């Protein structure tokens, strides 16, 4: 399949089969919009990715990280292995007909919203409709989305209602926010009313979470994704959210070097004060920690283990290490630290100021 033909088919029909599609074509088609797995990052609620990173990749500005790519490929490969297993266990436990859906779909009104759903439920019987109504709290119709996940740990995932009576069914609604937004994006693109988020945890436990379409949330998703996509179309990167856990990493990536100039930071001096207060608090707490450690060591004397009534303990032992040398590979990094401005820097700042005044005149 030629890339241009694939693009034309997707744009003309709002759908294209992915059965047998080469991976490089599929990846290029993903670049035509925002996919469901990117939705949470695109609207700024993901802990793992940011709108900046989505735009950076869509604009082909992201630098490939070999280690990150390797890990991503491993996770995707294992995901492909586990998908049919997870889908089969869900179908067996619920009796629902689960169908492969090998297609990329674009939203009818917002063609930059794309989705590749893992599976869907079809051919719901009358008896199954009654069962689904009991689970969702209302009657549902038409096909339903099945989103499949394979995770290592069960944190942020609600526990099953009753493993003896309803197996892995979880109606608490407690699922990771990224995945909830992903499913809402899929429901918006597909035009469906309901979904099941099905997860296999640690390779052995499968749970499934019913999710209803949330039109109010979908409106927000469309608005925020639309704003990001409009900026991408203009070739613009969004601002970096400085409160995001990845902010420092992204800022270092955006400004990887220095141009030798000097800037005044008086307008943001309060952030220097925040750093100084945080450093003082850390130093204070480190001191408290060291005193507490000394008190415990004094009480333990030469004992190997000190225990508490709740089962916690501290252990002390002598560790002998042989001497060795470490060979460091050449590396480059951005150093950032506080200090006092020197005479040469004062002269440079004054010269820059004079140049600016001259240009203004």
VOGU-3710 file (C-alpha; in Angstrom, 3 decimals, decimal comma):
1> xxxxxxxxxx> 0,000/0,000/0,000  1,317/3,426/-0,991  1,217/6,073/1,746  -0,571/8,712/-0,336  -3,268/6,230/-1,328  -3,787/5,307/2,336  -4,071/8,965/3,354  -6,608/9,650/0,615  -8,697/6,627/1,606  -8,757/7,604/5,284
11> xxxxxxxxxx> -9,598/11,227/4,516  -12,256/10,339/1,931  -13,987/7,496/3,794  -13,159/8,288/7,430  -11,965/4,711/7,760  -9,227/2,459/6,431  -8,522/-1,220/7,028  -5,305/-1,889/8,934  -5,306/-5,621/8,192  -1,915/-6,383/6,698
21> xxxxxxxxxx> -0,948/-2,700/6,721  2,837/-2,125/7,044  3,775/-0,551/10,373  5,500/2,438/8,724  2,266/3,304/6,846  0,240/2,965/10,052  2,626/5,278/11,921  2,449/7,869/9,147  -1,356/7,790/9,246  -1,265/8,407/13,005
31> xxxxxxxxxx> 0,522/11,641/12,193  -2,634/12,923/10,474  -4,285/13,591/13,809  -4,494/12,785/17,506  -5,045/9,143/18,441  -6,927/7,805/21,449  -3,737/6,745/23,254  -2,521/10,351/22,930  -5,756/11,928/24,190  -4,883/12,250/27,890
41> xxxxxxxxxx> -1,512/13,829/27,085  -3,071/16,088/24,442  -5,516/17,609/26,955  -2,837/17,968/29,645  -3,956/15,458/32,295  -1,395/12,678/31,767  1,423/12,070/34,253  3,497/10,394/31,554  3,334/12,714/28,530  2,479/16,344/27,831
51> xxxxxxxxxx> 0,842/18,333/25,002  4,323/19,614/24,185  5,579/16,075/23,527  2,574/15,244/21,350  3,177/18,353/19,223  6,927/17,726/19,154  6,370/14,248/17,678  3,666/15,352/15,216  5,998/18,074/13,937  8,872/15,562/13,636
61> xxxxxxxxxx> 10,947/17,553/16,138  11,336/14,785/18,714  14,756/13,192/18,981  14,682/9,412/19,147  15,795/7,925/22,443  17,181/4,456/21,689  16,557/3,097/25,185  13,033/4,534/25,357  12,247/3,171/21,877  13,563/-0,246/22,875
71> xxxxxxxxxx> 11,385/-0,351/25,990  8,378/0,900/24,036  8,849/-1,818/21,419  9,092/-4,487/24,119  5,900/-3,257/25,780  4,055/-3,104/22,455  5,232/-6,595/21,525  4,030/-8,026/24,840  0,789/-6,094/24,456  0,198/-7,799/21,104
81> xxxxxxxxxx> 0,892/-11,186/22,713  -1,519/-10,532/25,594  -4,346/-8,892/23,602  -5,968/-12,112/22,345  -5,509/-13,751/25,758  -7,198/-10,863/27,574  -9,994/-10,623/25,003  -10,605/-14,389/25,163  -10,803/-14,420/28,966  -13,278/-11,522/28,916
91> xxxxxxxxxx> -15,451/-13,190/26,265  -15,406/-16,517/28,104  -16,379/-14,944/31,435  -19,145/-12,677/30,062  -20,482/-14,688/27,148  -20,353/-11,572/24,949  -19,293/-11,820/21,311  -15,966/-10,032/20,951  -14,912/-9,136/17,420  -11,574/-7,930/16,042
101> xxxxxxxxxx> -11,782/-4,464/14,531  -8,862/-3,994/12,160  -9,371/-0,410/11,050  -8,306/3,158/11,710  -11,299/5,470/12,021  -11,550/9,266/11,869  -14,269/11,278/13,644  -17,057/12,293/11,276  -16,980/16,000/12,232  -13,411/16,290/13,542
111> xxxxxxxxxx> -11,277/14,213/11,139  -8,107/14,872/13,139  -9,541/12,669/15,944  -8,374/9,125/15,152  -8,994/5,766/16,807  -7,827/2,163/16,430  -10,012/0,176/18,824  -8,731/-3,226/19,957  -12,034/-5,097/19,784  -15,763/-4,458/19,909
121> xxxxxxxxxx> -18,808/-6,269/21,275  -21,383/-7,197/18,616  -24,545/-9,326/18,354  -25,838/-8,587/21,856  -28,764/-10,893/22,680  -31,904/-9,872/24,543  -30,685/-11,619/27,684  -27,284/-9,953/27,437  -28,996/-6,562/26,983  -30,735/-7,053/30,344
131> xxxxxxxxxx> -27,411/-8,018/31,954  -25,674/-4,969/30,445  -28,473/-2,688/31,661  -27,935/-3,981/35,178  -24,202/-3,272/34,964  -24,412/0,163/33,331  -27,481/1,297/35,247  -29,312/2,099/32,014  -30,212/0,466/28,722  -27,429/0,511/26,122
141> xxxxxxxxxx> -27,618/-0,291/22,443  -25,379/-0,910/19,464  -21,797/-2,215/19,499  -19,467/-1,444/22,397  -15,744/-0,639/22,468  -13,342/-3,109/24,059  -10,023/-1,541/25,093  -7,427/-4,110/26,208  -4,550/-3,436/28,598  -1,656/-5,446/30,002
151> xxxxxxxxxx> -0,087/-3,977/33,169  2,400/-5,093/35,805  0,678/-3,779/38,934  -2,888/-3,189/40,133  -2,432/0,272/41,659  -5,125/2,747/40,533  -7,334/-0,129/39,380  -10,517/-0,834/41,363  -10,940/-4,315/42,813  -13,540/-6,808/41,500
161> xxxxxxxxxx> -17,040/-6,557/42,969  -17,270/-10,258/43,840  -14,819/-12,716/42,297  -17,052/-15,677/43,179  -20,264/-14,269/41,694  -19,137/-11,912/38,902  -15,481/-12,909/38,315  -13,414/-9,888/37,211  -16,284/-7,372/36,907  -15,414/-4,046/38,581
171> xxxxxxxxxx> -18,155/-1,406/38,763  -16,332/1,009/41,088  -15,264/3,161/38,120  -11,742/3,302/39,551  -9,382/3,200/36,550  -6,286/5,240/35,616  -7,385/8,619/34,253  -5,270/8,279/31,100  -7,163/5,147/30,098  -10,572/6,598/30,945
181> xxxxxxxxxx> -9,912/9,557/28,631  -8,592/7,181/25,965  -11,874/5,239/26,013  -13,962/8,444/25,883  -11,963/9,546/22,827  -12,691/6,159/21,218  -16,411/6,415/21,983  -16,450/9,895/20,427  -14,762/8,731/17,223  -16,786/5,519/16,868
191> xxxxxxxxxx> -20,105/7,084/17,872  -20,725/4,290/20,407  -22,491/4,553/23,781  -20,562/2,148/25,973  -17,305/0,301/26,469  -15,417/-2,152/28,604  -11,845/-1,431/29,677  -10,348/-4,912/30,119  -7,000/-5,359/31,855  -4,753/-8,308/32,660
201> xxxxxxxxxx> -2,668/-7,552/35,736  0,699/-9,250/36,399  -0,002/-11,730/33,610  -2,676/-13,728/35,450  -5,643/-11,663/36,735  -8,150/-10,201/34,255  -10,611/-7,491/35,281  -13,147/-5,536/33,244  -14,587/-2,086/33,896  -17,835/-0,842/32,276
211> xxxxxxxxxx> -17,583/2,732/30,963  -20,472/4,839/29,660  -20,088/7,603/27,124  -19,671/10,997/28,864  -20,758/13,675/26,393  -19,735/16,586/28,638  -16,203/15,214/28,951  -16,092/14,447/25,226  -16,932/18,096/24,464  -13,942/19,164/26,578
221> xxxxxxxxxx> -11,692/16,576/24,912  -12,699/17,795/21,446  -12,115/21,436/22,389  -8,697/20,895/23,989  -7,456/18,466/21,352  -8,730/20,847/18,671  -6,722/23,736/20,113  -3,570/21,601/20,212  -4,105/20,290/16,676  -4,699/23,818/15,330
231> xxxxxxxxxx> -1,345/24,874/16,799  0,351/21,826/15,291  -1,120/22,722/11,902  0,500/26,164/12,263  3,810/24,518/13,139  3,684/25,782/16,734  4,800/24,035/19,904  2,584/24,670/22,959  3,966/26,131/26,173  5,593/23,663/28,530
241> xxxxxxxxxx> 3,577/23,112/31,713  6,223/23,989/34,313  4,257/22,179/37,033  4,350/18,858/35,167  6,792/16,234/36,547  8,603/16,185/33,182  8,978/19,988/32,913  12,721/20,134/33,705  13,470/17,348/31,216  11,446/19,093/28,489
251> xxxxxxxxxx> 12,959/22,537/29,134  16,462/21,093/28,904  15,439/19,468/25,635  13,951/22,685/24,267  16,972/24,785/25,306  19,873/22,296/25,125  22,738/24,832/25,088  23,604/28,433/25,931  24,278/31,406/23,660  26,520/33,223/26,150
261> xxxxxxxxxx> 24,027/36,032/26,823  22,842/37,232/30,248  19,212/37,941/31,192  17,666/39,698/34,179  15,472/37,533/36,415  14,098/40,248/38,719  10,539/39,640/37,506  10,718/36,035/38,732  12,852/36,596/41,831  10,199/34,960/44,025
271> xxxxxxxxxx> 11,087/31,588/42,484  14,682/31,996/43,666  13,253/32,552/47,146  11,198/29,371/46,781  14,324/27,394/45,857  16,206/28,830/48,849  13,331/28,005/51,226  13,053/24,477/49,839  16,815/23,949/50,172  16,705/25,178/53,784
281> xxxxxxxxxx> 13,799/22,841/54,568  15,625/19,898/53,006  18,774/20,707/54,999  16,737/20,993/58,202  15,001/17,662/57,598  18,288/15,989/56,717  19,650/17,183/60,065  16,617/15,799/61,908  17,020/12,511/60,059  20,716/12,226/60,989
291> xxxxxxxxxx> 19,994/12,895/64,687  17,211/10,279/64,683  19,551/7,782/63,012  22,244/8,496/65,617  19,735/7,920/68,468  18,806/4,530/67,015  22,428/3,486/66,442  23,314/4,532/69,994  20,521/2,366/71,393  21,441/-0,610/69,190
301> xxxxxxxxxx> 25,128/-0,540/70,164  26,736/-3,588/68,524  23,428/-5,379/67,897  22,807/-6,543/64,327  19,051/-5,911/64,356  16,798/-3,509/66,238  13,087/-4,353/66,197  9,806/-2,582/66,922  6,529/-4,003/68,182  4,865/-3,441/64,780
311> xxxxxxxxxx> 7,362/-5,751/63,057  9,539/-2,997/61,538  13,259/-3,121/62,161  16,671/-1,595/61,443  19,658/-3,746/60,502  23,332/-2,878/60,755  26,227/-4,862/59,332  29,777/-4,323/58,148  30,201/-4,315/54,371  33,678/-4,568/52,868
321> xxxxxxxxxx> 34,194/-3,503/49,261  37,291/-3,975/47,154  38,828/-0,950/45,494  38,026/-0,429/41,807  38,228/2,242/39,166  35,329/3,461/37,066  35,656/4,450/33,430  33,234/7,228/32,503  31,982/7,648/28,966  32,129/11,129/27,486
331> xxxxxxxxxx> 28,859/12,923/28,218  27,270/16,354/28,099  24,685/17,866/30,428  23,247/21,247/31,375  24,428/22,515/34,772  22,076/24,856/36,677  23,035/26,334/40,053  22,785/29,544/42,082  25,717/31,911/42,620  26,902/35,556/42,636
341> xxxxxxxxxx> 27,379/37,538/39,441  31,013/38,366/38,669  32,603/41,583/37,340  32,931/40,261/33,775  29,259/39,306/33,758  28,266/42,731/35,120  30,236/44,374/32,311  28,594/42,099/29,734  25,116/42,864/31,121  25,809/46,602/30,959
351> xxxxxxxxxx> 27,059/46,267/27,374  23,933/44,340/26,403  21,786/47,032/28,009  23,607/49,775/26,083  23,184/47,851/22,817  19,473/47,485/23,485  19,110/51,186/24,252  20,953/52,030/21,047  18,701/49,791/18,955  15,619/51,363/20,539
361> x> 16,900/54,855/19,756
//
